Amino acid sequence: MSRRGRVADDVTGATDQGADLAAAGRRAVLGIGPPDRIPADTDAVVVALLETTGAARAVAYAELSP
């Protein structure tokens, strides 16, 4: 199983995505902003970027870049 990542613009969207991933059998981690660390047994990471509501996709992904 490959590791996946998703970006949401609010907590509600992030929890919805996390629930969908969990229902599909994936071990999902949800964070407000980019996580400091990701457990090794995690299949998916969902990040809520609160400052990007309504922003373009490129802006949201730029928030996750190191």
ABEGO torsion letter per residue (X at the ends): XBBBBBBBABAAAAAAAAAAAAAAGBBBBBBBEBBABBBAABABBBBBBAAABGBBAAAAAAAABX
